[in-house]
């Protein structure tokens, strides 16, 4: 009787080992299957429990690393290492702080897909990431976005040649140019050419909408970058005359005179801003404090 029970036990153990081997082999490699089957065979009862426990723990870790960030973001929370992140609070660049590589990739790639146009700085930072997959994906996203912009601009240029003074097309073309000028991976000569075209477009739009502050700011900012200082200074004066009670023309003048290396003119413009009736933003107050301290120290 004892021999029969032992034989049944041996057969059951072999059968269980074979089942474990086949089950693991279907989902993994031969070595993994042989290892787990060996544990079951050599540790009757306890080996099977150990393998099951290890599988459960691995599945929990797998689910954590393969979690779908898009679904989590729809619920406004992303859980990583027992820390909850609110998508409306944590900036995208904080995904680089995630320790888990798979989770980091998932969260980053999903977030970039949704916010690629709003996060050019994050994409640039990602190109230097130690994770090659993230760096490669970031470069691909930037290159693809530039190609889309160039294609869109080429189409609009053809339409503008045919339609002439369609201001809606001019606005759309200007929006694409503004995005294009923010890209780092464009050669300097092409960017300078496009910047000059953008300045011209802003001039056309200002003829139609002279009260559009955003157009004034965009035109003057690009003139400063383009080092068209005379045109920028003239536009700053026109902007200030049109909006004497706004801080924007004064701040653009300050930026212009800093670029020109004219500290006296800069100081004079700051005084004008202080004596104006413009309602100052925190940024304007910070600039006043900074330059006020710099001039006191003998700049």
C-alpha positions in Angstrom: 0.0 0.0 0.0 2.8 2.3 0.9 4.6 1.6 -2.4 1.5 2.3 -4.3 1.0 5.7 -2.6 4.6 6.6 -3.2 4.3 5.7 -6.9 1.1 7.8 -7.2 2.9 10.7 -5.5 5.9 10.4 -7.9 3.6 10.2 -10.9 1.6 13.2 -9.6 4.8 15.2 -9.0 6.1 14.4 -12.5 2.8 15.3 -14.0 2.7 18.6 -12.1 6.3 19.3 -13.2 5.4 18.6 -16.8 2.4 20.9 -16.5 4.5 23.7 -15.0 7.2 23.3 -17.7 4.7 23.4 -20.6 2.8 26.4 -19.1 6.0 28.4 -18.6 7.4 27.3 -21.9 4.4 28.7 -23.7 5.0 32.2 -22.3 8.8 32.3 -21.8 12.1 30.7 -22.7 13.2 27.1 -22.4 15.7 27.9 -19.6 13.1 29.7 -17.5 10.7 26.8 -18.0 13.3 24.2 -17.0 14.3 26.3 -13.9 10.8 26.6 -12.6 10.0 23.0 -13.4 13.1 21.9 -11.6 12.1 23.8 -8.5 8.7 22.1 -8.5 10.3 18.7 -9.0 13.0 19.0 -6.4 10.9 20.7 -3.8 7.6 18.8 -3.7 4.7 21.0 -2.6 6.9 23.9 -1.4 8.4 24.3 -4.9 5.1 24.6 -6.6 4.0 27.2 -4.0 7.2 29.1 -4.4 6.9 29.2 -8.1 3.2 30.4 -7.9 4.2 33.1 -5.3 7.0 34.3 -7.6 4.7 34.4 -10.6 2.1 36.5 -8.6 4.8 38.9 -7.5 6.2 39.2 -11.0 2.8 39.8 -12.5 2.2 42.6 -10.0 5.5 44.2 -10.9 4.8 43.7 -14.6 1.4 45.4 -14.3 3.0 48.3 -12.6 5.7 48.8 -15.3 3.2 48.2 -18.1 0.5 50.4 -16.8 -1.3 52.5 -19.4 -0.5 56.1 -18.6 -3.3 57.4 -20.9 -5.9 55.6 -18.8 -4.3 56.9 -15.6 -4.2 60.4 -17.0 -7.9 60.3 -17.8 -8.4 59.7 -14.1 -6.0 62.6 -13.3 -3.6 60.5 -11.3 -0.4 58.6 -12.1 0.9 56.2 -9.5 4.6 55.5 -9.5 6.5 54.0 -6.5 3.4 54.7 -4.3 3.5 58.4 -5.1 0.5 60.0 -6.7 0.9 62.7 -9.4 -1.7 65.0 -10.6 -1.4 65.6 -14.4 -2.6 69.2 -13.9 0.1 70.0 -11.4 3.2 68.1 -12.3 5.0 69.5 -15.3 5.9 67.1 -18.1 9.7 67.5 -17.5 9.1 65.9 -14.1 8.6 62.5 -15.8 12.4 62.4 -16.0 12.4 61.9 -12.2 10.6 58.6 -12.4 12.9 55.8 -11.4 11.2 52.9 -13.2 12.5 52.8 -16.8 9.4 51.3 -18.4 7.0 53.6 -16.5 9.2 56.6 -17.4 9.0 55.7 -21.1 5.3 55.1 -21.0 4.4 58.3 -19.2 6.8 60.4 -21.3 5.9 59.1 -24.7 2.2 59.3 -24.0 2.5 62.8 -22.6 4.6 64.0 -25.5 2.2 62.6 -28.0 -0.6 64.7 -26.4 1.5 67.9 -25.8 4.2 67.9 -28.5 3.4 71.4 -29.7 3.3 72.8 -26.1 6.5 71.2 -24.9 9.4 72.0 -27.3 11.7 72.6 -24.4 10.9 69.2 -22.9 11.5 67.5 -26.3 14.9 69.2 -26.6 15.8 68.1 -23.0 14.7 64.6 -23.9 17.2 64.4 -26.8 20.0 64.3 -24.2 18.3 61.7 -21.9 20.3 58.7 -20.9 17.5 56.4 -22.0 18.2 55.9 -25.8 14.6 55.0 -26.5 13.4 58.3 -25.1 16.2 60.3 -26.8 15.5 58.6 -30.2 11.8 59.1 -29.9 12.3 62.8 -29.0 14.6 63.4 -32.0 12.1 61.6 -34.3 9.2 63.7 -32.9 11.2 67.0 -33.5 12.2 66.0 -37.0 8.7 64.9 -37.9 7.2 68.1 -36.6 9.7 70.2 -38.5 8.9 68.3 -41.7 5.1 68.8 -41.1 5.7 72.5 -40.6 7.8 72.8 -43.8 5.2 70.9 -45.7 2.4 73.1 -44.3 4.3 76.3 -45.1 5.0 75.2 -48.7 1.3 74.6 -49.3 0.3 77.9 -47.8 2.9 79.7 -49.8 1.3 78.3 -53.0 -2.2 79.4 -51.8 -0.9 82.9 -50.9 0.6 83.3 -54.4 -2.8 82.5 -55.9 -5.1 84.3 -53.4 -2.9 87.4 -52.8 -4.5 89.3 -49.9 -6.3 86.6 -48.0 -5.6 87.6 -44.5 -6.8 84.3 -43.0 -4.1 82.5 -45.0 -1.6 85.1 -43.8 -2.5 84.4 -40.2 -2.3 80.7 -40.7 1.1 81.0 -42.4 2.3 83.3 -39.6 1.3 80.8 -37.0 3.3 78.0 -38.8 6.3 80.4 -39.1 6.2 81.3 -35.4 6.3 77.6 -34.5 9.0 76.9 -37.0 11.2 79.7 -35.6 11.0 78.0 -32.1 12.6 74.9 -33.4 16.3 74.5 -32.6 17.1 71.9 -35.3 16.8 74.3 -38.2 20.0 75.7 -39.8 20.7 79.4 -39.1 20.5 80.6 -42.7 17.0 79.1 -43.2 15.8 80.4 -39.8 17.1 83.9 -40.6 15.3 83.9 -43.9 12.0 82.7 -42.3 12.4 85.2 -39.5 12.5 88.0 -42.0 9.4 86.7 -43.8 7.7 86.5 -40.4 8.5 90.1 -39.6 7.0 91.1 -42.9 3.8 89.1 -42.2 3.5 90.7 -38.8 3.7 94.1 -40.6 0.9 93.1 -42.9 -1.3 91.9 -40.1 -0.7 95.1 -38.1 -1.9 97.1 -41.1 -5.2 95.2 -40.7 -5.2 95.1 -36.9 -3.1 98.0 -35.5 -4.5 97.4 -32.0 -3.4 93.8 -31.8 -0.8 93.8 -29.0 0.4 90.2 -29.8 1.3 91.2 -33.3 3.4 94.2 -32.0 5.2 92.0 -29.6 5.9 89.2 -32.1 7.2 91.7 -34.7 9.5 93.6 -32.4 10.8 90.5 -30.7 11.8 88.9 -33.9 13.4 92.2 -35.1 15.5 92.2 -32.0 16.6 88.6 -32.6 17.3 89.5 -36.3 19.3 92.5 -35.1 17.2 94.9 -37.1 17.6 97.4 -34.3 16.6 100.6 -36.2 13.3 99.0 -37.3 12.8 97.6 -33.8 13.3 100.9 -32.1 10.9 102.6 -34.5 8.3 100.0 -33.9 8.8 100.3 -30.1 8.1 104.0 -30.3 5.0 103.4 -32.4 3.9 100.7 -30.0 4.4 102.9 -27.0 2.5 105.8 -28.7 -0.4 103.4 -29.4 -0.4 101.9 -25.9 1.1 104.4 -23.5 -0.6 102.8 -20.5 0.6 99.3 -21.2 3.8 97.8 -19.9 4.6 95.7 -23.0 6.1 98.5 -25.2 8.4 99.7 -22.4 9.6 96.1 -21.6 10.3 95.5 -25.3 12.3 98.8 -25.4 14.3 97.6 -22.4 15.0 94.3 -24.1 16.0 96.2 -27.3 18.4 98.6 -25.5 20.0 95.7 -23.6 20.6 93.9 -27.0 22.1 97.1 -28.4 24.3 97.7 -25.4 22.8 101.1 -24.5 22.5 101.2 -20.7 21.6 104.9 -20.6 18.7 104.4 -23.0 17.7 101.4 -21.0 17.7 103.3 -17.8 15.7 106.1 -19.3 13.1 103.7 -20.5 12.8 102.1 -17.1 12.2 105.6 -15.6 9.4 106.1 -18.2 7.9 102.8 -17.2 7.9 103.8 -13.5 6.3 107.1 -14.2 3.7 105.7 -16.6 0.1 104.7 -15.6 0.7 101.1 -16.7 -0.4 98.4 -14.4 2.7 96.4 -13.7 2.8 92.7 -13.7 5.0 90.6 -11.4 7.4 90.1 -14.3 7.7 93.9 -14.9 8.3 94.5 -11.2 11.0 91.9 -11.1 12.7 93.6 -14.1 12.5 97.0 -12.4 14.0 95.6 -9.2 16.7 93.8 -11.1 17.9 96.7 -13.2 17.4 99.1 -10.3 19.9 97.1 -8.3 22.2 96.8 -11.2 22.4 100.5 -11.8 22.9 101.2 -8.1 25.9 98.9 -8.2 27.3 101.0 -11.0 26.5 99.1 -14.2 
